Amino acid sequence: MDLSVNYLGLKIRNPIVVGSCSLTSSLENLKKIESSGAAAVVLKSIFEEEIYNEYRSILEKEKDLEFPDTRFLDYYDYKIKQDNINNYLNLIKEAKKSINIPVIASINCVSDHEWNFFAKKLQDAGADAIELNLFILPSDFSKTCTEIENIYLRIIEKVKNAVSIPVSAKMSYYSADLAAFVKRISETGIDGVVLFNRFFHPDFDIENFKIVPSNVLSRSSDLAISLRWMSILSGRIGCDLIASTGVHDGASVVKEILAGADAVQVVSSLYKQGIEYVGEMLDDFLSWMERHNFEKIDDFKGKMSQVNSPNPAEYERVQFMRYFEGKKYDFD
């Protein structure tokens, strides 16, 4: 039985990829991820904000001096970037020496400033591909949806022009014209789109009046979001489609591939179950294929996508219609 798939032009042994997270930030874990059966790994993102926050802290200290000498700041600008990059580059180099599955670098982008420089360094270090984690919260009242989307497109253009290795865009479902926007991204020459990234959600600590993280890990119910959009986009987009968020078991992997995904990314399930859980997901996935007499993934990929559905409207329904009919509830 053949579980191999193409991921951004890379042939990988099965459709399960471990997504970017703290689990992928150490060489020890990367070795465990490979031995668990995962087909590829996305390293923990290097964050644009991390570099700029460090830079700001130096500026604040310098402002406290009576006679600030700002001539050194160009050096610090370079040195901070270099330290962050070198740590990341070393991880890529060590990973490429130690494991045999593709190693994908990840850049968390909030602007189109200088990311071509980072991308070239990652390629030179040996990264097999680059994932651009793109998300700008549409909370600026002065910016239109189009202006924000154009930032994404400029980032992709700059990185694609800087490197020859495959590039993917991991994006959010926060878009007024999501289907059209993903299509625009696919037309840039991008090698794949990952649906969707997971981001920080605030909650309130009402006793201490503090903002705290909410729902850090995904839940299995989150699969419904990517499943709908994977189904709608499959067969209509000219690049690979990778599912992410809510993929918690072998059945989830099956569903996403039936929807048309080329591969899936898993993260939260590994925090809950351990890295070795990838093997169990693969076993369940393989058992399902055997029960349905599928020899290879292409035999069923996209079988339940919207373009292959006898009732395409089901994928776009947004209101409950008959679900609650005849059901009795005690609300007391």
SULDA-V111735 format. One record per residue. N is the residue number from 1. RES is the residue in one letter. SS is DSSP state (~ for helix, > for strand, _ for the rest). BURIAL is I if it has 9 or more other C-alpha atoms within 8 Angstrom, else O. Layout:
N:RES:SS:BURIAL + N:RES:SS:BURIAL
This chain:
1:M:_:O + 2:D:>:O + 3:L:_:I + 4:S:_:I + 5:V:>:I + 6:N:>:I + 7:Y:>:I + 8:L:_:I + 9:G:_:O + 10:L:>:O + 11:K:>:O + 12:I:>:I + 13:R:_:O + 14:N:_:I + 15:P:_:I + 16:I:>:I + 17:V:>:I + 18:V:>:I + 19:G:_:I + 20:S:_:I + 21:C:_:I + 22:S:~:O + 23:L:~:I + 24:T:~:I + 25:S:_:I + 26:S:_:O + 27:L:~:I + 28:E:~:O + 29:N:~:I + 30:L:~:I + 31:K:~:I + 32:K:~:I + 33:I:~:I + 34:E:~:I + 35:S:~:O + 36:S:~:I + 37:G:_:I + 38:A:_:I + 39:A:_:I + 40:A:>:I + 41:V:>:I + 42:V:>:I + 43:L:_:I + 44:K:_:I + 45:S:_:I + 46:I:>:I + 47:F:>:I + 48:E:~:I + 49:E:~:O + 50:E:~:O + 51:I:~:I + 52:Y:~:O + 53:N:~:O + 54:E:~:I + 55:Y:~:I + 56:R:~:O + 57:S:~:O + 58:I:~:O + 59:L:~:O + 60:E:~:O + 61:K:~:O + 62:E:~:I + 63:K:~:O + 64:D:_:O + 65:L:_:O + 66:E:_:O + 67:F:_:O + 68:P:_:O + 69:D:_:O + 70:T:~:O + 71:R:~:O + 72:F:~:O + 73:L:~:O + 74:D:~:O + 75:Y:~:O + 76:Y:~:I + 77:D:~:I + 78:Y:~:O + 79:K:~:O + 80:I:~:I + 81:K:~:I + 82:Q:~:O + 83:D:~:O + 84:N:~:I + 85:I:~:I + 86:N:~:O + 87:N:~:O + 88:Y:~:I + 89:L:~:I + 90:N:~:I + 91:L:~:I + 92:I:~:I + 93:K:~:I + 94:E:~:I + 95:A:~:I + 96:K:~:I + 97:K:~:O + 98:S:~:O + 99:I:_:I + 100:N:_:O + 101:I:_:I + 102:P:>:I + 103:V:>:I + 104:I:>:I + 105:A:>:I + 106:S:>:I + 107:I:>:I + 108:N:>:I + 109:C:>:I + 110:V:_:I + 111:S:_:O + 112:D:_:I + 113:H:_:O + 114:E:_:O + 115:W:~:I + 116:N:~:I + 117:F:~:O + 118:F:~:I + 119:A:~:I + 120:K:~:I + 121:K:~:I + 122:L:~:I + 123:Q:~:I + 124:D:~:O + 125:A:~:I + 126:G:_:I + 127:A:_:I + 128:D:_:I + 129:A:>:I + 130:I:>:I + 131:E:>:I + 132:L:>:I + 133:N:>:I + 134:L:>:I + 135:F:_:O + 136:I:_:O + 137:L:_:O + 138:P:_:O + 139:S:_:O + 140:D:_:O + 141:F:_:O + 142:S:_:O + 143:K:_:O + 144:T:_:O + 145:C:~:I + 146:T:~:O + 147:E:~:O + 148:I:~:I + 149:E:~:I + 150:N:~:O + 151:I:~:I + 152:Y:~:I + 153:L:~:I + 154:R:~:I + 155:I:~:I + 156:I:~:I + 157:E:~:I + 158:K:~:I + 159:V:~:I + 160:K:~:I + 161:N:~:O + 162:A:~:I + 163:V:_:I + 164:S:_:O + 165:I:_:O + 166:P:>:I + 167:V:>:I + 168:S:>:I + 169:A:>:I + 170:K:>:I + 171:M:>:I + 172:S:_:I + 173:Y:_:O + 174:Y:_:O + 175:S:_:O + 176:A:_:O + 177:D:_:O + 178:L:~:I + 179:A:~:O + 180:A:~:O + 181:F:~:I + 182:V:~:I + 183:K:~:I + 184:R:~:O + 185:I:~:I + 186:S:~:I + 187:E:_:O + 188:T:_:I + 189:G:_:O + 190:I:_:I + 191:D:_:I + 192:G:>:I + 193:V:>:I + 194:V:>:I + 195:L:>:I + 196:F:_:I + 197:N:_:I + 198:R:_:O + 199:F:_:O + 200:F:_:O + 201:H:>:O + 202:P:>:O + 203:D:>:O + 204:F:>:O + 205:D:>:I + 206:I:_:O + 207:E:_:O + 208:N:_:O + 209:F:_:O + 210:K:>:O + 211:I:>:O + 212:V:>:O + 213:P:>:I + 214:S:>:O + 215:N:_:O + 216:V:_:O + 217:L:_:O + 218:S:_:I + 219:R:_:I + 220:S:~:O + 221:S:~:O + 222:D:~:I + 223:L:~:I + 224:A:~:O + 225:I:~:O + 226:S:~:I + 227:L:~:I + 228:R:~:I + 229:W:~:I + 230:M:~:I + 231:S:~:I + 232:I:~:I + 233:L:~:I + 234:S:_:I + 235:G:_:O + 236:R:_:O + 237:I:_:I + 238:G:_:O + 239:C:_:I + 240:D:>:I + 241:L:>:I + 242:I:>:I + 243:A:>:I + 244:S:>:I + 245:T:_:I + 246:G:_:I + 247:V:_:I + 248:H:_:I + 249:D:_:I + 250:G:~:I + 251:A:~:O + 252:S:~:I + 253:V:~:I + 254:V:~:I + 255:K:~:I + 256:E:~:I + 257:I:~:I + 258:L:~:I + 259:A:~:I + 260:G:_:I + 261:A:_:I + 262:D:_:I + 263:A:>:I + 264:V:>:I + 265:Q:>:I + 266:V:>:I + 267:V:_:I + 268:S:~:I + 269:S:~:I + 270:L:~:I + 271:Y:~:O + 272:K:~:O + 273:Q:~:O + 274:G:_:O + 275:I:_:I + 276:E:_:I + 277:Y:~:I + 278:V:~:I + 279:G:~:I + 280:E:~:I + 281:M:~:I + 282:L:~:I + 283:D:~:I + 284:D:~:I + 285:F:~:I + 286:L:~:O + 287:S:~:O + 288:W:~:I + 289:M:~:I + 290:E:~:I + 291:R:~:O + 292:H:_:O + 293:N:_:O + 294:F:_:I + 295:E:_:I + 296:K:>:I + 297:I:~:I + 298:D:~:O + 299:D:~:O + 300:F:_:I + 301:K:_:I + 302:G:_:I + 303:K:_:I + 304:M:_:I + 305:S:_:I + 306:Q:~:I + 307:V:~:O + 308:N:~:O + 309:S:_:I + 310:P:_:O + 311:N:_:O + 312:P:~:I + 313:A:~:O + 314:E:~:O + 315:Y:~:I + 316:E:~:O + 317:R:_:O + 318:V:_:O + 319:Q:_:O + 320:F:_:O + 321:M:_:O + 322:R:_:O + 323:Y:_:O + 324:F:_:O + 325:E:_:O + 326:G:_:O + 327:K:_:O + 328:K:_:O + 329:Y:_:O + 330:D:_:O + 331:F:_:O + 332:D:_:O
